[in-house]
Amino acid sequence: MEEKKHYSGLTDAQVKESREKYGVNLLTPPKKEPLWKLFLEKFKDPIIRVLLIAAFLSLGISFIHNEYAETVGIFCAILLATGVAFWFERDASKKFDVLNQVNDEELVMLMRNGNVCQVPKKDVVVGDIVLLEIGNEVAADGELLEAVSLQIDESCLTGELSIDKTTNPDHFEEGVTYPSNWVLRGTKAINGHGIFRVTKVGDATEFGKVAEKSTEKVEGQTPLNKQLEKLAQFIGVIGLSLAMLTFSVLFIKNIILDTEKVLTFTQLSLLGAAIMGAVIALSKVWVPIVYDAFELAGKKKALPKSIEKGGWLRWIALGFLSFGIVAAISYLFGVNPLDSTSWVDTDVAGEILQYFMIAVTLVVVAVPEGLPMSVTLSLALSMRRMLKMNNLVRKMHACETMGAATVICTDKTGTLTQNQMQVYNTNFYGLKDQILTDDVASKLVVENMSANSTAYLDYSVAHKVTALGNPTEGALLLWLNSNKIKYTNIRDKVDVIDQLPFSTERKYMATYANSPFLKKKILYVKGAPEVILAKSETVLTEEGQVSMDGYVDAVNEQLLQYQNQAMRTLGFAYKVVEDNGNSTVDELIGDDLVFLGIAAISDPVRSDVPEAVDRCLNAGIAVKIVTGDTYGTAKEIGRQIGIWQDESDTDLNIIAGIDFEALSDEEAYDRVKDLKIMCRARPTDKQRLVNLLKKRGEVVAVTGDGTNDAPALNYADVGLSMGSGTSVAKEASDITLLDDSFSSIATAVMWGRSLYQNIQRFILFQLTINVAALLIVFLGSIFGHDLPLTVTQMLWVNLIMDTFAAGALASLPPDPNVMNVKPRKNSDFIVTPPIAKRIFIVGILFVVLLLSMMYYFATPEHLNTVFHYIAPEDRERYFLSYFFTVFVLLQFWNMFNAKAYATGKSALAGMNKSLGFELVALIILIGQILIVTFGGDVFRTMPLTIQDWLIIIGGTSFVLWIGEIVRLIQKK
C-alpha cells in the first residue's frame, strides 16, 4: 500500500484544534436517573397513591385510638410493593449494564504527523486520515479517499450485510441509504481495504444522531398502568361514596334525629362550621375522587390547578380559615365561640369522631392493600422466569405490556434471519446429485471455493462455526464445512501465483494457482453469474465439457428463480493454463473459461420463526416487517415467514421508506393499517410508523438489533433488542432477547397475557374479600352492631393473607391457551363484567352467610346450645374466633376458584405445576390455625377444638365444590 504514504494526516496542533472545534469522538451516554428518583417513581403507581391516602387517614385515626397495627400494615404493604419493584428492576439493570458495555478504548490505525500510528477510538478527530482493513469497525463518519475491493457490513444502520464501497462516481450505486463513497461509524469492513477522511465524530455521526433519538423521553402510560388507574379511580369513588353515605346516615340518625340529643342553633352552627372546615381541609383527598367519578362516567374534566398544584398545608390552613370566617359571621348573629355551651358536649363530639373513623375505615377497607404486591410479584416472578427463557427484562411493566401488544414491527436481519449467509442451493453441472465426491468436478469446485476466496471460518466455538470476512464467500466455506471439508486443508496446499481481488467494477474475483490435486496450473474465477457466463465458452457436465450454447437459457432461468426469491447468486468457472511463463490473471482471462455452475446464497430465515409468527398471527397480533433491504428480499422473507400471501396481498401492503416519507400524515395514518412490509426503511421511517400505529390505538412492540432500530425501539410501547445487537439498540429497549430469536417474542406475549390473567385472578380474589368486608362494616355500623372483626384480624385478612395470596396467584405458570384469543382492547377495564358479576355475587353470598351467623348466635340460647362444651364465660369469645376462622376459610377456598378463572379447567388441575400456589395455601391454613390457637388478646381469639376445625374446613369447602360444579356446567 505504497500509495498511502502521500497522506501525512493531521499534526498534533491540528488534532487539538479539531477537538476543540468539533468535539471528541464519544457518544453522550444516556442520562442515568439517581437511585432515589428511581425509587420514588414506584410511588406513581395509581393503586399505591390510593394506598398512601388511606395510610395517612389511618395514621390520623391511630393517633386518636392509640392503635397503629392497621397503619403500620398499610405502610408495610406500600414499602414492600415499591421496594420489591425497585430491587428487581435494579437487578435487571446491573445485568444489562454488563451485557451492554461499550469499548471506546479500541485502537484505530491512522496517519498523524506523516506517520502511521494507533490511537483509541475516542481520540479520533475530524480531519483524521484513517486506514481501514478487513475486520476493522469504522470509528467515525468519513469520506473515502481510496477503496480497494472494499465491502462494508452496514447491518447495524441499514440491515444490509454487505455494501460495495467505491471512490469512482461511475460505480456509485443508486437507491442506497448512504452514499457509496461514505463510511459510517459502527459499520464494519468485511472485505478489501480503504482510506477515509473523518468528517463527523461523536454525537454528530449518523450513529450518534440515531443514538440521541433512542434516548429521548417518551411520555405515556403502560396498558397495565392505565387499567390500574381506572381501578384505583373506581375504588376511590366507591370508598368515598360509602364513607359519605355511612357518615351521613349515622350523623342524621344518631345526632340530628335522636330525641335524647337536643342541639341548639348555636351548637349546630359551630358544628356545621367545624365540619365544613374539615371538608375544605381534606379537599386534596375528596375533590380528585369526585373528578375521577366524572371521568369514569365519560365526562372528563381537568382538575383545578389549586387542587393539583396546591400543597396540603395550604388547604389545611384554608380549612381553619373558613371555620374562623363562619365562626366570626355566627358571632354577628349572637353565637359566641368562646362560650363552652356553644359547643356540643364531649360525648356527642366523641360520637361524631367515631362516625368519621368508621367512614375512614370504609375507605381503608375498600383499598386492596395486596394488589400492588400482587402486581409487583407477578411482574418480578415473570422477569426472573423470562430470563431463564432468554428474555432479559429491563423495565418491569414491559412483561405485561407484551401481553397487550396488537402489532409487532420487526426488522429482518438478525431477528427473522440468522444474520449469516448460507448456500441455499447449488447447480454445478458436473456434480451428480450435487454431492461432492473425489472426482475432477468436485475437486475443481472445492479448490475454487477454498483458494479463490478472502474469507475465513472461526472454529473457536465447536458447535457454532461462523464466517469472518465477506459473508457471501463465508457462506461457500460454511457449505464446504457442512460437507465435511475443511477449507484450510485445501487453501494451505494451493500455491497461488497471482490473485485479482473482487471489485465493484469487475464484479468477479480470480486466482491463478498451482493445483496440488490436479497437478496443473489453473485459473479459478467466481463472481456475478452474468459476467462469468459471458466469459465462458464451454460448461463442465457429468459427461464432460460441452458447448455453452445449450445451457445459457437453462442457467438464466435458474438465476431468475433464485433472484425472484431475493437470493444472491454466484457463478463459477475455471481454465487450465498450459503457459509455463509468468502470466498475470489479467493476461489469462478471456472468453474461453469453462463454466462450472452457480450457487444461490441467502440469509436464511431462522427455523423457529415461521411457527412463532404463526402463533402471533393466531393470537390476533399483526406482524409487520420493517427493513433496509430491497423490495424483492423483504417480500420474499415475508412470504417465507407467512405474513405475505401472493393471492391476496397487493402493493397496498408494501411500501418503500422514501415513498412512505412522501405520504402526508393523513395518508400515512390510513396506510399503516394495511401495511405488512416496509423496505428500504430508514430510522425515521420506522419511528414514524410506530407513532402512527400508536395514534391508531395499537399497542406496538418493536424488535431490532441495529442502531437504526433504536429510535423506534424507544418510541414503541415495548422495545425488544437482540442480545447480539448494538449497544444503542439495547439501551433503547425494554427487553433484550438473549438468544436473538423471534420465538422468544411469542413466548414473551404468552407470559404477558398470562401475567395479566394472574393479576385479574388476584383482583377477583381480593375484591371479593373487600366487598364482603365493606358490607359487613357498612351494615354493622348502620344497624348498630359492633364490628365482628378487630383491626388486627382485618390486618391478617386484608394484608398478610392477601399478600400470600398475591404470591400464590402470581406464581401460577403461564397458560399456552392465552395465545388462542385476540388481544384485549386498550380501552377494556381490568375488571371485566364477568369478574364484576362474580365479585358481587360471591361477596354478597359471603355477607349473607356471615351476617346470618352473627344474627343466629346473637341469641344466648343458640350460643349456649351450639357451644355447650365451652365454659359459659368463654362462649362469646369462642364464637368470635369461630366466626373469624369461617371468614378466612371462605376466602381460602375462594382462592382456588380464583386460580381456575378463565382456564376452563378444574381448580385442582395442574397442581403439580403450581408448587408455589400449594405452598402459599398451606402457609395460609397453618397461619390461621396458629393465629387462632396462640393469638390470645392480640387477635381476640382462643383455640378451637379439632372437631370444630374439621367442621369449618369441610363446611366452607362448599365454596370450592360449588365452583367446580359451575365450571363443569359451563364446560358442557
N, C-alpha and C positions, 0 to 999 in steps of 0.2 A: 504493500500500500504506500509506495513512494509518493503518490500524488497528495497524500495528507500533509506532507512536510511544509507545503507553502501556506498552511494555516498556522498563524502564530498564536491566535487566541488573545484573550484579554491579559493586560498587565495587572499586577496587584492593586495598583491605584484605580484602574478601571473597574475592577471587581468591587472595590469598596464603594466607588461612586454609583455603580449599578445597584448595589444592595440598598444604598440609601434612597435611591430614586424609585426602584421597583419593588423593594421588599425582599424578604427571604423566601426560600422555596419550601415553606411549611404551610400545611392546611390549618386553618383556625379550628382547634378541636371543639366539638360540641360542648356547650356550657353544661357543666355538671351542677345539679342542684345540691345545696348543702343537705346533710342528713336530717337536720331538724326540720327543714322545709318539706323534705320528702315524707317525714313522719306526720307533719301537720296536714299534708294533703289527704291523708287517710280519713281525716275528720270531715272531708267534703262529702262523704257518703251520705245520702239523704236519710237513711234509717239511723245512722249514727247521730245526725243532727237532732232528730226527734228524741232519740235516747238522751242526749245531752240536756234538752229542755226538761224531760221527765226527771232526770237525775238531779238537776238544780231545784226543781219544785219539791222533789222528795227530800232534798237536803234541808229546805226550809221547814218542812214538817218535822224532820228528825230533830232539829234544834228545840222544837216545842215539846215533842214527845220523849226526847232523850233516848230514842231507839234508832240506831244507824244501820241496822243489818241490811234493809232493803236498799238504802242509798249506796252503801259500800258494794253491795252486789251489782247494782247497775253500773257503777263506775268500773268495777272489775270486768264486767261484760264489755264495756267500751274499750278499756285498755287491752283486754285480750284480743278483741277483734282487730283493732288498729295495729297492735304490736305484732301479731302473727302475720298480718298482711305486709307490714313493713319488713319484717325479718325475711320472709320468703322472697320478696322482690329484691331485697338487698343481696341475698344469697345468689339469686339468679344473675344479678348484675355483676357480681365478682366472677362467676363462671364465664360470663360473656366477655368481660374485660381481658381475661386470659386468652380467650378464643380470638379476640379482635385486636391484638397488638399490632401496631404499625411500626415498621423499621425505617426511620429516617436517617439512620447511620450507614445504610448500604452505600458502598463505594461506587462512584461513577467515573469513567475514564474520559478525560477531556484535555484540550490544549490550553495551556496558560504560559505566558512569558516565553513562547516559542518552543515549549517542551510538552510532551505527553505526561500527564500526572493523574492521580486519583484523588477525588475529594468526596466527602459524604454527600448524599443526595440533597440534604438540607442546605448545603453551601453552594449549590448551583445558582447562578445568577443570569439575568437577561443579558444576552450577548455572548455567552459562553459557546465555544465550539465543542460539541460532544461527539465522541466516537461511539458508534452503535454496532455491536456484534450480536451474533446469534445467542439467544438466551437472555440478553440484557432487557431490563424493564426501562422504558423511556422515563427519564427523570422529570422532564418538563415539556411544555409545548414548544414546538420549533419548526422552522422551515428547512427542508432537506437541501443540502449543498451537493451531496453525492449520494447515489443509491445504486448498489450493485446487487442485482437479484434480490432486492430487499422485499421481504414479506412481513407484515405486522399482524399480530393477533389483536384485533380490536373488540373482542367479545365483551370486555368489561364496559365498553361505551356504546357499541352498536349491535352486539350479538354476533358479529362476523368473526369467524375463527381465523380467516386468512385474507388479508387485503394486500394487493400488489402496490408497492410504492415506487415512484419514479420521479426524476427531475426533468424528464423530457415532456414538454407540453403536448407533443403529438400523441403521447400514450396516456394522457390523463383520462381516467375513467369517468364517464358521465353518470349522474344519478346516485353517486355515493354520498354518504352523510358528511364526510370530511374530505377536503382536497387530497389528491393523490401525492402531492409534494409536501404534505404536512404530517408530522408525527405528534402524538399526544401523550401527555403524562398518564401513567398507569397501564398503557398498552405494552406489548412485548414483541421483540424481534424474534421471528421463528425461522427465518432463512435470510441468507445474504448478509450484507453489512452496509453501513452508510455513515454519513456525517451530517449533523444538523446544527443550525444556529438557534439558540434558545431565544424565544420571543416573549414567552409568558412564564411566570413562576407562581407557585403557591396558590392562593385563592383565585388568581386571575386566569388560571388554566381552565380548560373545559372540565377537567376532573374536579377542580376546586369549585367552579360555578355550580356544578351538579351537587357536590357535597354540601354547599351552602343551602341549596333548596331543600336538601334532605333533613336539615336541622331546624327549619322554620317551624314555629309553634303553630300547631293546628288545633283550633278550638273545636269542641264538640264532645258530647257525652257518648259513652258506650251504650249499646242497646240495653244491657242489663241495668245500668245506672238510670236510664230513662224509665225502665219498668219499676225499679225500686223507688224512684222519686214519686211516681204515681201512687205506689203502695203506701209510701210514707205520708203523702197528702191525704189519702183515703183514711188511713189510721188516725191521723191528726184530726180530721174533720169528725169522724165517728167519736173519738175520745172526747173532743171538746163539746160536741153536741150532747153526749150522755152526761158529761160533767155539769154543763149548764142546766140541763133538764133536771138532774138529780138535786143540784143545789137549789134550783128554783122551787121544785116540789117540796123539798124538806123545809126550806125557808118559809114558804107560804103556809104549808100545813102546820108546822110546829112553832112558828113565831107569829105570823100575821093572824092566822085563823084560830090559834089556841086561845080559848076563853080565859085560861088561867093567867095568860101573859097579856096584860093591858099596857100597850105602849102609847106614850103621849106623842103629840105632834112634834114637840121639841126633840124627843128621843128618836123618832122616825126620821126627822130631817137630818140630824147629825149622823145617824146610822146610814142613811142614803148617801150622805156626803163621803163617809168613810168607804162605803162600797164602791162609789164612783171613783174615788181616788185610787183604790186598789185596782179597779179595772183599767184606768189610764196608766198606772204604773206598770201593769202587765201587758201593755199594748203590743210589745215586741213578741209576745207569745201568741196572743189570740188573733191579731189582725192578719198576719201571714196565713194563718189557718183559714180564716174567712175568705181570703183571696184564693186560696187553694180550692175551696169549695166552688167558687165561681169558675175556676179553670176546669175542675172535674165536670162541671155542668156544661162545659163547652163555651163559656163566656169569659175568656182570659182577660184579665185586667192587670195593668202594671202596678206593682206595689208602690205605695207612696214613698218618695225619697226620704221623708222624715222617719219612716219606719225602717227602710232598708239601710240607710246610712247613719241614722241617729243612734247614739250609744245608749246602753242600759241605764246609766246614771242619769242621763238627760230625761228619760221617761219616768224614772222613779221620782226625780225632782218635780216633774210636771204633775205627777200623781199627788204629791204632798201640796204643791201649789194650788191645784184645783180644789183639793179638800179645804185649804185655807181660804180660798175665794168664796166657796159655798158657805163655809162657816161664818165668814165676815158678812155675807149677804143675809144669812139667817139671823145674825146679831141685830141687823136693822129691823127685823121683824120680832124682836124680843127674845131670841134664843141666845143664851149665854153659854158658850163652850167651856168657860172656866168653872161653871157650876156643875158639881158631880151629879146632881139629879137630872141634868140634861142628857146624860148618857144612860144607855141600858145597863142593867146590873151585870156583875161579873158572870153569873150563871148563864144569862142569855148570851153574853158575848162569847162565853166558852162553847155554848151550843152552836152558835154561828160559825165559830172557828172549826168546830168538829165537822160541820157540814162542808166547809171549804176543804178540809183534809180528805173527806170522803170523795169529793169531786176530783181532787188531785190524784187520789188513789186510783180512781177510774181511768184517768189519763195514763198513769204509770202502768196499770194492768193492761190497758189497750195496746201499749207498745210491746212488740215481740222482741224481748231482750236477746233471745237466742238467734234471731235472724242474721244480724251482722256476722256472728260467729259461724253460722251455717254457711253463709255465702263465702266467707273467708276460708273456712276449712275446705269447702268444696273446691274453690279455686286453688288453694295451696296443694291439696292432695292431687288435683289434676295436673298442676305444674310438675310435681315430682314424678307422677306416673307417665306423663307425656315425655319427660326427659328420658325415661327408660325406652320410650318408643321413638327416640331421635328427634323430639321436639323440645328445643331449649326455649322456654317461655320467659321473656324478659319482663313483660308487663302483665300482671296477674289477670286483669279483666279480659285480656286477649284470648284466654282459654274459652270463655263463654261467647265472646264476640264471634269466634269462628263458627259456633253453632248457629248464629243468626245470619251468617253470610248468605246472600242471594246471588252474588256474582263473584267469580274468581277470574281476575285478569292475570294471565301467566305469560312469562317470557318463554322463549323456545329453548335456546342454547343452555344446557346445564340443568334445566328443570324438566322439560319434556324429553329432551335428548340427552345422550350420555356425555356430550361435550368432548367426544373423541371420535375422529373419523375412523371408519372401518370399511373394509371391502364388502359391498353388498352382493356383487356377482361378478364373475369373470367370463369372458368369451375368447379364450385362447384356442385357436382353430387346430393347433397341433396336439392339444391335450384331450385324451379320451375321457369323457365324463368330467372334465375339468379337475382331474385328480393328478397331483404331482407324483411322478414315478422317477425311474432312473434313466429315462430316455433322453434324447438330444433336446427335444422341445422343452421338456421340464427344466433341463439344465440352463437353457437359454433364458427362460422366464425367471428362474431363481437368481441367476447372475445379473440379469438386467435390473431386478428389483433391489438386490443387495449392494452391488458395486456402483450402479448408476444412481446414487442417492446421497443426500447430505443429512438424512435423519438418523436418529438413534433410538434404541429402546432402553428403558430403565427397568432393570430386573431386581432392584433393591427390595421390592415387596413381592415375595414369591407368588402370592395368589392374585396379584394385580399388576401385570406388566403394562407400562404406559409409554407412549411415544414422546420423544423430545425432538424439537425442530419443526420442520414443515409437517403439518398434520396430514396432508394428503400422502406424502411419502411415508410418514409414520404408519398410516393405515396399511400400506403394502407390506411393511416389515411385520406388523401385527398379524397379517394374513399368513405370511410365511411361518411365523411363530405358532399359529394355530394348526399349521400343517407339520409341526414338529421339526421345523428347520430353523436353526439359529443363524441369523444373517451374518454375524461376526465371523463364523467359521468360513464363510464364502468370501466376505469382503477382505479379510486379512490375507487371503491367499491370492487374490486377484492383483496383478501387477498393473497399476494404472499408468498409462503412458501420457495421456492428455485428457483433460476434462473441461467441458463447456457448461458452466452453471446455467440454471434456468433464468430467463429474464422475461419481462412482460413484452418485450419487442419480439423475441424469437418464439416464445411460447413452447419451448422444449428444452430438455437437458440432454447432453450426450457425453458418454465416457468411452475413450479408446483405451483398450487394455489387452494384456496377455491373459487368455483364459486358461486356468490350470486344469479345467475339466475337459475342455475341447482341444487343448494343446494348439490353439491358433490365436492370432490377433483378431479381435472382434470389436466392432463399433456398436455400442448399445445406445439406443435413443428412446426417450419417452417424453410425452407432452400432450398438447391438445390434439385429440383424435383427427380433426380435420387437417391439421398441419402434417401429422405423421402419415396419414393416408395419401396426401399429395406427394410425399417424398418416397412412397413405396411402389415398387414395380411388381413384386410377387408377394404371395402370402404363404406361410408355412402351415400346411394342414396335416392331418393324420397320414395322408397318402404321399406327402412330400410337398415341394414347392410348386405352386400353380400360379397362373396369371391373376393379377389383382382385379381384372375387369369383371369377373363373375361374382366378386364378393363385395364390391363397393356398395351396391344397393342394400344388401343384407346388413352390412355394418352400419350404414346410415340409419336404417330402420331400427336397429337395436339401440343406437345412440339416441334417437328420437324418443324411444320408450323410456330410457333412463332419464333423459332431460325432462320429460313430462312428469317424472317422479321427483324432480328437483334434486337430482344426484349429479355429482361431479364425475366426469369421465376422463380416463387417460388412455392414450394409445401407445403401444409398444412395438418397436421394430429393432432389427439388428442388421449387421453387414459383416461378412467375413472379409478381412483385409489381407491381400496377398503381398502388399508392399512391404519390403523389408527396410525401407528408409525411415526417416524421422518426420513423417507427415503429421500435421495437426488435425484436430477434429474438423475445423473449418474447411480444410482442404479435402477431407474424406466425404463429408456429407453432400449427397447429390439427390437424385430422384430414383436411385436404384436400391433402396432399402428393402428388406424382407419383413413384411408385416407379421407380427406375432398375434395381435388381438387387442382387446380392450378390457378395461376393468371399470366397474361402476362403484363409486365410493360415496358414502353418505355418513352423516352424523346420526346414527340410528336412534329411534325412539326407545326410551327405557322400557324394558319388558313389562314392568308393572303399571305403566302409565295408562294404557287403554282401559284396563279394568278399573283403575282409580277414577279416571274421568267418567266412566260409565256409572260408577257409584254416585258421583257428584250430580250427574245429569238426572239419575233416578231420584235423587234427593231434592230435585227441583232447583238445583243451583246451576246457573248459566256459566259456561266456561268460555272465556274469550282469549285468543292468542294475540299478544302484542309483541312484535319482534322487529329487529332491524333488518331481517332477511328479505330476500326478493319475494315478489308476488307468488311465483311458482313454488318456491321452497315452503313458504308459510302455508300455502293452500294444501300442499301435499302432506305436510305434518298434520294439519287439521283433519285431513281425510284419514290418516293413519290412526289418530287417537280417537276418532269417532265423532268429532263435532261438525265436520263438513260433509254434507250429503250432496253429491253431484246432481241428484234427481230434483231436489227441492231448493237448494241454495243458489243464489244469483249474485250479481255484482253489488246488490244492496247489502250483502252480508260481509263484504270485504272492502277495505279501503287502504290507500297508501297514506303515510303520515303527512305528506305535503298536500294531498287532496283534503285530508281531514282539517288541516290548518286553514284551508281556503274557505271552509264552511262557516257560515255565520253561527252565532251561539244558538239561535232558534233551530236552524237546520241540523246542527250537530246534536242538539238535545233530542230531536226526533230520531236521528240516525243511530244513536248509540244503542237503542233498544234492540234493533235487529242485527247489529254488528257482531260478527263472530271472530273476524281476523283483522288485525291492523298490521300491515307490513311496512318496511322502511320507516319504522316509527322512531322518533327522537324523544329524548326525555320529556320535553314539554308536551308532546302529543299524548304520551301515556298519562301524564299528570292531568291534562285537560279531560281525557276520557274518564278518569277516576272521579274528578269533580262533577262532571255532568251526570254520571251514574248516581252519585250521592244525592244530587239535586232531584233525581227521579225517585228518591226514596229507597234506593237499593243500599244494602249493607255490603260493602265492597272489600274483598280480600285481594291483595296483590302479591304475586310471587316474583322474585328476581334475584339474580346473583351479581349483576354488574353495577357499576357506578351509575350508568344511565337509568337504572331502575329505581335509584334511591329517592328521587322526589315523589314518585308515585307510591313507593312503599311508605313514605312519611305521611302522605295525604290520605291514604286508604284507611278504612275503619280498622283493619288489621293487616300489617305488612309481614310477609314471610320471606326471609332471606335464606340463601343456601349456605351451609357450613363452609363450603369451598369458595364462597363469593368474596367480593371485595369488602374491605373494612367499612367503606362508606355505606354500602348496601346493608350490611349487618347493623350498623349504627342507627340506620333509619327505620329498622324493622321492629316488630313486636315479638316475633317468634323466629328462631333460626332452626332450619331443618338440617340437622347434623349429617343426615345421610343423603342430602340433596334430592330426595325422592318425592315425586308428586303424590305417591300413595300415602306419604306422611300427612299430606294436606287433607286427604279424605279421612284419615284417622283423627286428625285434629277437629274436623267438622263433627265426627261421631262423638268425640269427647265433649265438645262444646254443647251439643244438643243434649247429651246425657246429663251433663252438669246442670243445665237449665232445668231439666226434669227433676233432678235431685233437689234443687232449690225449691221447685214447685211442691215437691213432696213434703219438704220441711215446712213450707208455708201452710200447706193443708193440715199438717200435724199441729203446728204452733198456733195457728189462728183458731183451730177448734178448741184448744185449751183456753185461749184468750176470750173467745165468745162465751164459753162456759163460766170462766171466772168473772167476766164483766157482768153477765146476767145475774150471777149469784150475789155479787157485791151490790149491784143496782137494786135488784128486787129485795134483797135482805135489808138494804138501807131504807127503801121506800116503805116497806111493811114493818119496819121497826125491829127486826131480828138482829142479834149480834152476829158478827161475821163468824162462820163456822171454821174458817181457815185463818191462822195467825199470820203475821208478817213473815216470820221465819219459815213457816210452812209454805207460804207463797214463794219465798225465795227459792226453796227447793224445787217447787213445781215450775215456777216461771223462769228460773235461771239455770240452776245446776242440771236438772233433768233435761231442760231444753238444749243446753249446751252439749250434753251427752248425746241427745237425740240428733243434734246437728251433726255430730261426728259419725253417728250410725248411718244416717241417711246420706251424708256426704261421701261416705266410703263405699257406697254401692258401686259395683263395676259398671262400665259403660254397656249400653244395650244396642247391639247392631241394628235392631229393628227401627231405631230412630232415623236411619238412612232411607227408610221406605216412605217417608212422609215429606210433604212440601215444607219449606222453611216458614217459620211463623212470620206474621206481618210485624213490621216495626211498630205499628200503632197498637198492637194487641196488648191487653192488660195481663200482667203476670198471673193474676187471679182470674182464671177463665170462668165462664158461667158454670160449667160442671163442678169446678173446685169450690166456687162460692156456694153452690147448692149443697154440696156435701158438708162444708164447714157449718152452715147454719142448721141443716137437718140434724147432723150428728151432735153439734154443740147444744142445740135445744133439747134433744133427747137426753143428753147427759144431765142438763139442768133439771129437767122434769124428774128424772130418776133421783138426783141428789136432793132436790127440794122435797120430794116425796118422802125420802128417808128422814130429812130434818123434821118434816111435819109429823111423820109417824112416831118418831122417837121423842118428840117434844112432850108426848103424853107419858107421865111417870109409869102408868100401868104397863104400857108396851115396853118401856125401857127396862123395867124390873122383870117382866116376863121373859124377854129375849136374853137378857144378860144376867140371869138369876145366879150364874156361877161366879159372878164378880161381887166383891164386897159392895154393899149399898152406897157407901160414900165415894166409891171409885167409878160407879157405873157411868156417870155423865162424862167423866174424863176418858173412860174406856170407849164410849160411843164416839167421841170426837176423834180418837185415834183410829177407830174403825172407819169413820167417815173419811178421814184424811187418806187412809190407805185405799179405800174404794175409789176416791177421786184420782189418785195417782195411777192405780192399776187400770182404770178405764182408759187413761191416756197411754199407758204402757201397751195395751193390746191394740189401741188405735194406731200406734207407731207401725205395727205390722201391716195394717191396712194402707197406711201412707206409703210403705215400701212397695206395695203391689200396684200403686197408682200408675195408670197408663201402660202397664205391661201386658194386661190381658191374661195374666198368669196368677197362680196361687201365691199368697204371701209367703208360703213355705218353700216355693220353688227356688232353686239356685242358692240355697242357704250355704252349701259347701263353698260357694264362691264369694260369700258375704261374711267372712270371719269377723271383720270389723263390726258389722251390724250385730252379730251374735254376741260378741264381747261386750259391746255397749249395753245391749238388752240385759245381759247378765249383771252388769255393774248397776244398772238402774234398779233391778229387782233386789239385789243384795243390799244396795244402798238404802232402799226403802225399809227393808227388814231391820237394818242396823239403826236407822233413824227412829223407827217406831219402838224398837226394843230398848235403845240406850239414849234416846233424845231427851227424856225427862222434861224438866221445866222449860228448857230452851226451846224445844219443839212442841211443848204441851202434849206429850204422848206418854203412853205406858204400854208394856209388852202385851201383844195379842197371843191368844192360845194357838197351838198348831192347828186345831180344828177350824178356828176362825180364819187362819191364813189360807187353809185349803178351800174353805167356802168362798172367800173373797177372790182368790186366784181363779177358781173354777167358775164362779158366778160372773165375774167381769169378763172372762174369756169369750162370753157370748158375742162380744163386740167383734172379735176376730171371726167367729164361725158365721155370724150373720153376713159379714163382709165377704167371706168365702162363698156363701150361697148366692149373694148378689152377683159376684164375679162369674160364677158358674152359669147363672141365668143369662147374663149379658153376653157371655161367650157363645151361648147357643143361639 
